[in-house]
Amino acid sequence: MTTTSPRARSVALVIAAASSALIGPRAADAVVLGFAADPNGNTNAPTGSLANSGWQYQGVFGAFFLGTPVGPHTFVTAAHLGGVVGTNTFLYNGVTYDTTSETSYGDLAVWSTSGTFYSYAPLYNAASAMSGGDGAEWTMTGGGKDLVVIGRGRVRGSEVRLPDSPGGTLHGWQWGTRDNVERWGENIVSGFDAFAVPNDLLKVDFDSSGAGFKGANEASLAEGDSGGAVFIKSGTQWKLAGINYGATSPYKYATGGDPFNAALFDTTGFLYGDGSVPEPTSIWYASRIASYYSTLAASLPPTWKPDGDANWTATTSWTTATVPNAVGAEADFRTVISADRTVTLNVAQTVGTVTFDNPVGNYTISGGGNLTLDVASGNTSINVASGNHTLALPMTLNDGLTINVIPAGSSLTLSGQMTAGSQPITKIGQGIADVKNLRAAAVNVSEGKLRVISNGTSAGTSKVTAIQVNTGNGAQLDLTNNDAVVEYSASSPRGSWTGSAYTGLQGLIAAGANNGAWTGPGITSSAAAATPGYTTLGIAEASEALGLIGSQTAVWSGQSVDSTSVLIGYTYAGDLNLDGIINGDDYFQIDSAFPQQLHGYYDGDINYDGVINGDDYFLIDSNFPAQGGQLITSSGAGTSAPALVGAVPEPGSILLAWMMSIGSLARRRRRR
């Protein structure tokens, strides 16, 4: 093990196929390939056995250097890169974070941000496995652990041969041009070195053969790679073990000549730029996370510890040995599990934030205990940074809830009953959140999809004070086959026809209907999408559909409603009064509204195109003989929509159906 202290310079990453080369301590650039078929390769996330090995945790510090989040408000990078608090920012997963403080430990810079990281790297702890750690990265007797290193700087440059001629023996490569492209490579820890305290640097050789050689992915550092990350696998989990610091360089031929920066797998016949004898290969260094593990881990919330099923309330289940159970407490469920696991909660607990981050295994939190969400100020939150996770237990909201499912491919299922009272619910992030129902104050779907789990009875009926859906972001509220009630105290939120479009709730349904496809942003129904033209989401005032006035109340879909309630029902297309069935009352309504050319679903604009015409008569006349059981009842015990039955008129009969409907106006009125 060497004891020389490498100089802090920028370093660039070099990857070789049968040999590779590395260069001295500077601020690092990017990965360079040696004998690899593509010297500019490895610019996408590793796959196979190297999947989830840290690429997903890299952010950009300042103009082009890398940094790695290690906590909800903390990222680390190389201290020698400098930076000014409040001026330099950190870009991570498309979000720019302002910096608020910085503390250095050796060459490890720990930065704080004003924003929150929902996904961050687990830390490698070199304490022995017997004491709950990961084991040393390198030992005198056991050798070193395999690693993945990530940088952002230079490509492979010209060959370095001895003698300096095309026919000479290859020894490595000069640093090439700087492209600031993120690349990854592999290597193995070969020892420790010192910067500020003993053994606070990982030492890595740039080999071309032997046990330490990683083939085409053999990696070294060069200018621009500083701040990039080193990950080592512990069990099934890749953990942050180091931050790129520097590499040995420049070199010169022993016989003279100008110094040059290079990555050499064989330094025989060369000197360092200052004339001293180099080590046998180029060497690169990374600030060792394990040296400062306690300091970094001190700011982390309780994080789920076992890779297996376990109880929430066991102190052994959490990294801090403290069960998260207090107002504002944070409970983190991250990448430690390697398969689907169940967390059992059988007693009441209180937290302010729950965060999931695991693309490999899915968490299910279940049991008889109630989970209360409560914070001292602001909103509570449930976050999903990756994966598909479930809270299958009752929940109580003492404050507003923000559901944040960040990536489009992830989901959160809240299958237990949420008791929200007067608290609002907000959905953000591009993923999907499924809920049993929505019984809260205002519901705001800002991004992605908020979906009510398919039920079809009063158990799935929602009741809220307002609904907002950001159609400009493509957001959706999917009621599937469920109903909803919107209670209001001032003006009705149902909306009206402007001459070109519907506003309010009716506008959101019209947007979601998307000309009958039910794929648009707004309020939509995936159940209606599965039976196009047969089922729909209808909307009406309770004062119209139920005839309520003043303080009168009624029960609709299992919910108490009054004259200031808007009803949204999953029903047959043509059931205008939302009683779950098409009958004479609905024909009377459309026939009455047609001569006046009124607007709105209740008045007969079944397809939400702003006009009552033959298309609407076609829908009601087609579905009248085809309908099954009643879908909405006063008790809410409706039936699921049956398969479409009976003959449906051909498109050519639309006009005939329309004319027959108009001609039978008087007869249909008498039926009422």
N, C-alpha and C positions, 0 to 999 in steps of 0.2 A: 504494500500500500504506500503510495507516495505521500509526502508531507508538504510538498511545495504548495504555496497558495496561488492558484491561478489568478490572472489579472482579469478584472471585469471589463470585457470588451463585448461588442455584439458578435453573435455567432450564427452561422447558417447551417441548416440541416442537410446532410448528404446521405443518400441511400444507395447502396451498392448491391450488385447481384452476386458476384463471386468475390468481389473485393469492394471496399468502400473507403472513403476518406473523410477526415474531419478537420476543423480549423480552430484557431485560438480564441481566447476569451474576448469577445466584443458584444455588441447588442444584436441578437440573432435575427436572421432573415427567414429563409424557407428551406424546405426539404430538397436535397439534390440526390439524384439516382446515379449510382456508379455503373455496375455491369447490367443493370436492369434493361429490359427491352425498350422501355419508355423512360428516358431520364427525366421526364417531366410528369411522371405518373403519381399515383397515390394522392390525388387531389379530391377524392370523395371519401365519405365515411367508410372505415374498414368494415368488412363483413365476416361471416363465418365465425371462427373461434375468436376473432378480434372485434366482433360486434359490440357496440356500447362500451368501447374502450377509451372514452374520453372526448372524442371528436364533438359530441353533442354539447359539451360543456365549455367550448371555446368562444370567447367574446373578443372584441377588438378594443384595445385601450389606446386612447389618443388617435393618431393618424392611421397606424397600421400594426402596432404591436399587439400581442395576444395577452389575455388575462383569463382567469378561471374563477367563476363564482364558487364560494365554499360555505355560504350561509345565506339566510334570507336577505341580508343587507351588506354582504361582504364579498369582495373578490381579491385575488392575489395575482401579482405579477412580479417582474424583476425590479428591484429598487434602483439599479443603476440607470434605468430608463428615465428617471426623473418624473416630472409632472407637477402640476399646480392644482391644489384642491380648489374645486369650484370652477376651474377653467377646463381641465381635461375631463373628458367624459368616457363612459364605457358603453359600447354597443353590444347588446346580447339578445339573440332571438328577435331581431328587428326592432328592439326598444332601446332608446338612448337613456342612460342613467346619469344623473349629475353626481359628482363626487362631493363628499362632505368632510372626510378626514383621511389621513394616511399615517401609518406607523410602520417603520422598517425594523426587521430583525435580520441582521446580516444583509444579504442581498434579497431577502424576501420582503416585498412591500405589501402591506395589508391595507386595502382601501375600503372605506365605507361609502354607501350610496343612500340617497334619499328614497329611492324606489325599492321594490321588493322583487327578489329572485325566487320564482316558484320551483325552479329546477337548479340544483347545484351539486357539485361533485362531492362524493364521500371521501373522507380523509384517511390516508394510510397511517396506521399507528404501529410503530415498530416494536412495541412491547411484545413479550412472548405470548404465544397462543394460550399458554397456561393461565395468563392473567387477563385474557380477553382481548389481546392485541393481535396483530397480523404477522408478527415475526420479523426479524431483521431483514432488510433488503439484501444484505451481503454479510457473509461470515468468512473468517479465515479458512475454515474447514469445509463449509458447505457451498462456497461459490456464491454466485449472484442470481437474482430473480430476473425473469424476462420482463421487458417493459415495452410500452408503446410511447413514442415521443412525437410531439406535434410542434411544428414551427411554421414560419411565414416569411420567407426571404428569397434566397438565391437558388438558381438552377445549377446543375453541374457544369463546370467550365472545362478548360483545356486539360488534356492528360498531362501528368507529371511523370517523366521517365528519366532513368539514369543509365547511361549518360543522357544528356539533354539532346536527344535526337529521336526521330521516328522509330529507329530500331532499338532504342533503349528499353530497359525493363520497366514495366508500368509499376508505379508506386502510389498513385492516387490521382486526384483531380484538383485543379485550381477552383476557387470560387467563381461561379459564372455570374451572369447579370442578375440584378435584383428584380424580382417580379412581384413580390409581396403576395404570392399565392400560398394558401394554407396547404401543407402537406404533412403526411405522417410517415413514420418509419418504426423499425424495431431494433432492439439491442438487448444487452444484458448488463446488469450492474456488476462492476469489477472491483469496487472498493469505495471507501469514504475519503474525504479530504476536509480541510478546514478553511473557513472564511472568517467568521466572527467567533465561533465557538467550536470545540473539537467535533469532528465528524458531522458538520452541518451541511456538507456537500456530498451528493452522490457522484461517484466517478465512473465514467463509461469509456471503454476502449472502442476504437474503430478498427474492427478486425476484417480479415479476408479469409479466414479459415479457423478451424478448431471449435471448441464447445461454445465460444462466445459469438460465433458468426451466425447471423440471421438470414443469410442468402440475399436475395434481391432486395429485401427491405432493410438490410443493415444500414444504420443511420448515424450521422454525425451532425454537428451544428455548424452554422456559419453566421455571418453578419445578418441580423434581422430576426433570428429565432429566439432571442431573449424574451422572456415572459411567457413562452409557450409551455405546455404541460408535459409531465411524465406520469404515466399511469402504470400501476402494477396490479395484477390480479390477486385477490385474496378470496379463496373459495370460489364462488361463482360471480363475485362482484369486482369490477375494476375500480380502483381507488386512486386518488391523486397522491403521488409520492414525491413529486419534485416540480420545480419551476426552473426552466432553462436559464443558466447563468452565463457560461462562456466556454471557450475551447482553446486548445493550444495552437498558436500561430502568431506571427508569420514564420515562414521558413526561408532558407536560402541554401544553395548548393555549397557543400563544404569547400569547394575550390573557389568560391566567390560568387559574384553576381548580385543583383538587387533582390531584396526580400520580396516574397509573394505569399499571399494567403492561399492555403490549400488544405484539403483533407487527405491525409496520407495513411494508408494501412501498413506502410513500411517506411520508416524514416532513416534507414541505413543510407549513409552517404550524404545526409542533410544536417544542417544546424538550425537552431532557432534564429530568428532575426537578430538577436543580440549576440550571436556567436556561441552560445552555450549548446551543450550536447542534448538533443531531444530524447524524450521517452521513445520506446520502440514503435509506437503507433500514435497517431493523433488521439487526443483525449478530450472529451467534453464533460461538462459539469452541470449539475442542477441543484438548486437550493433544496435541501431535504425537508419535506413537510414534517416528518417524524420528530425532528429536532424542536419543532414549535407546535406540536400537536395539542398540548394542553392549552396553550394560549388561543389557538384557533377554535378548539372545540368548546371553550368556555362560553362563547356567545351563541352556541347552537341550541335550538329548542329540543325537548325530548323527542327522540327519533326511535321508531320501532326497530327492535334489535334482532329478534329471532327469525331465522329462515324456516318458519313452520307455524302451525296453528298455536295460538296462545291466548291468554286472558289480558284484556286491557288493563285491569287493575293490579297486575303483578309488577312489582318494581323491576324484576329481572327482564321484563319485556321492553324496557326503555334504556337507551344509551346513557342517560343521566341518572338512572336508578330512581327517578322521580316520576310518578304517574301524573300526566297532565290532567288536572282537575281543579280549575279555578277560573274566575272571571278573567278573560283575556288570555288564558293558557293556549299554547300551540301544541298540536299533535301532528307529527310528521311521519308519513308512511312512504318509504323510499325504496331504493333499488336493492335492498338486502335480500328480498325474497326471490327465489329462482323459479317458482311455480305459483299457482293460485293458492292463496292462504286465507284462513278465516280468523278474524279477531273477535273474541267473544266479550261482550259487555253485558253483564247481568245486574249491575247496580247503577243507579243514576250518577252521571258525571257531567261536568260543565267545562266547556272550552270556548275559546273565541275564534280559533282557526283550525281547520283540518286541511292538510295538504297531502296529495298523492302524487308520486312520481315513480312509475315503474312500467316500462314498455314490455317487460317479459312476463311478470306475474301480476295477477289482479288481486286486490284486497277486497274482502267482504267483511264488513263490520256488522255483526248481528248479535241478537240476544234480547233478554227481557228488560234490560235497563233503558231508561230514557236519557237521551243526549240533549242537554240544554246548551244552546249557543248564546253567549253573552260576552259583551266587551264593555269596558268603562266608557268608551266614546266611539262614535262611528259605527260602521257595519261589521258584522261577523262575516266569515267567508269560508267556503269550501272550494278548494283549488285542485285541479287536475293538470299536472304538467305533462304527463304521458300515461298511457294505459287506459283500462276500462274497469272502474271500481264501483263498489256498491255500499251504501249505508242502508241496511235492512233492519231498521229499528225505529221506534218512535222518537221524534225530535220536537223540541220546543224552542221557539225563537223569542228571546227577550229583546233582541234588537233586529234591525234589518239584516237581511241575508244577501250576500253577493255570491252567486254560483259562477265560478270561473273555470271553464273547461277550455284550456288554451289551444291545443292543436285540433285540427279538423277531424283527425282520425281517432280521437279519444272520446270517452263518455263517462258520465257519472249517473248512477241510478240511485234515487232516494225513494225506495219502495215502501218505507214506513210512513205513517201518518205524521205530517208536519202540523203542529199547532202554532200558528203564526199570530193570531189575534189581529192587532192593528199594525203589524210590522210589514214593510214592503219586501219584495223579492226582486232581485235584479240578476239577469243572466248575461254574462259577457264571455268572450272567447269563442273560437270558431267551432268547438266541439258540440256534442249533444248532451243535454241533461234531461233525464227522465224523472218524473215525479208522479206520486199516486194521485194527487189532485193539487189544486192551488186554492187555498182558503186563507187569504191574507188581505193586506191593504192593496196598494198598487203593485202591479206586475209589469216589469220593464224588460223586454228582450232586446238587448242592444246588439248582440252578435250571436252567430250560430243558431242553434235550435233548442228550444225548450219544449219538451214533449210530455203530454199527459199519457201515462201508461194505459194501453187499451183495456177497457173494463166494460163500458156499456150500461152500467147501472148507476145508482145514486152515489155509490162509493167513489166513482170517478168524476163526479160533477164538481166543478170549481165554483168558487164564489169570492169575488174580489171587488175592490172599489174603483179600479181603473186598469186598463190594459194599454201598454205602449209597445210597439214593435218597430224597430228601425229598419224599414224596408230598403233604405238606401244602402245599408250594410248587408242586405240579403238575409236578414234575420227572420226567423219563423217561430210562431207559437203553434204547435201541432196538437190539436185536441183529440186526434185519432177518432174514436167512436164515442166521445164523451161530450157532455153539455157544460155550459158555463153561465153564470149569472154575474152581471156587473151592476153593483149598487151605486147610485149616485145621489148627491144632495142638491146640486145646482142644476145646470143645464144638462140635457141628455147627451151622453157620449156616442149615441148611435150614429150620428152623422146624417148627411143629406146629399142630394144630387146637385152638382154645380152646373150641369149642362154638358159636362164632358167626363166627369168622374164622381165617384162616391167619396165622401169624407168620413172621418171618425171610424168607429168600429166596423161599420158597413164597408168603408173603403179598404180597411185591412183585410176583411174577408174577400172582397172582390179581387184584391191583389193576390191573396193566397190561392183563390180559385183558379186564376190563370187560364181563363176560358175553358174551364171544365177539367183541366189536367190536375189541379190542386198541387202544383209544384212551385208556385210563386212565393215570394217573401210576403210576410204578413201573418194573418190568422188562417191556418190551413188545416186539412184533415187527410192524413195518409190513408185512413179507412175509406174516405170518399174517393181518393185517387185510385183505390183498388176496385171500385165499382162506379166508373165514370158515368155520369148522367142518371144514376139510380139513387145514390145517397148524396147528401150535401150538408153544409152548415147553413142553417137558416137563422135569421135574426129578426127580432120584433120587440117592441116595448111590451112590458107586462100589462100596461094599461090597455093596449090594443088586443093582444092575444088572449088575455084572461079577463078583460073588462074591469080591471081594478081602478078604483078612484079613491082620492083622499087617503085615508089611513087604512084602507082595506088591505088584507094580506091573503095569500094563498100559498099552497105548496106546489112547486113545480120541480120535477126531476129530483125530488127529495129535499129541496131547499125552500126555505121560507122567502117569499118575494112580496114586494108591494108595488105601488103605482110608480115608484121611481126605480124600477129595475129594468135592465135590458137583458133579454133572454137570447142565448146563442145555443141552438140545438142541433145535434147530429141527428138527421132524420131523412125521410124520403124527399127527394127533389119534387116539390109540389105541396108538401105539408106546410102551408103558409102560416097557420096559427100555432104551430109547434106543439101539437098534442100527440105527435108520434104516428099519425096515420093520415092518409089522404081520403077525404070524404066530401060530402056536399058543402060543408062549411068552407072548405078551401076553394071549391069551384065558385061559390057565391062571392068570395073575396076577389078572386081574379076577374070574374065577370063584371063585378061592380067597379073595379079600378080601371079596367081596360078603356071604357069610353072616355074617362077623364085623363088617361095616360099618366097615372100616378107613378111614383118611383119607390123602389125599395122591395126587398124580398117579400115582406108581409103583404104588399099590394100586388104581387104577382110577377115581379122581375126575378124569376127563379134563377136565371143564369148570370145575373149581375152585370148586364150589358147596358143598363140605363133606360131600357124601353120594354114595354110589355107587347109581345107580338107572337107570331106563330111558333117561334122557337120555344117560348115558355109554355104554350099550350101543348106542344109536342111532348115536353117533359112530364107535365102533370097527367096527360092522357096516357102516356106510355107506362108511367109508374103506378097509376091507379089499379090496373088489373094485376100488376106484377108484384105489388107490395106484399110483405109478409106480416108478422106480428107487430103490435104497437111498439114503437121505439122509445117514446117518452110518455111517462105517466105521472100522475100527481105524486105517487109514492116513489117514483124513480126506479121501479123494478122493471124497466124495459127489457126487451129481448134484443139479441144481436141481430143485425140485418141478415136476412136469409139470402141464399143464392138467388140470382135473378131468375124468375119463372114467368111462364106465359109468353105469348107472342108479342114482340116489340114491333111497332109499325116501321115500315121501310122509310128512308128519308123522303121519298117522293110523296108520302102521304101527309107531310107536315102541313101543307096548305089546306088539305081537306080536313084534317083534325082541327085546324084553327077555325075554318069556316063553320064546321059543325058545332064547335064550342060557342061561337058567337050566336049561332042560330038557336041554340038551346038555352039562352040566357034566362028567359022567363021561367022555363020548366025547372032549371036548377035553383032559381030563387025560391020557387014554391017548395022545393025539398027542404029548405031550411025551416 
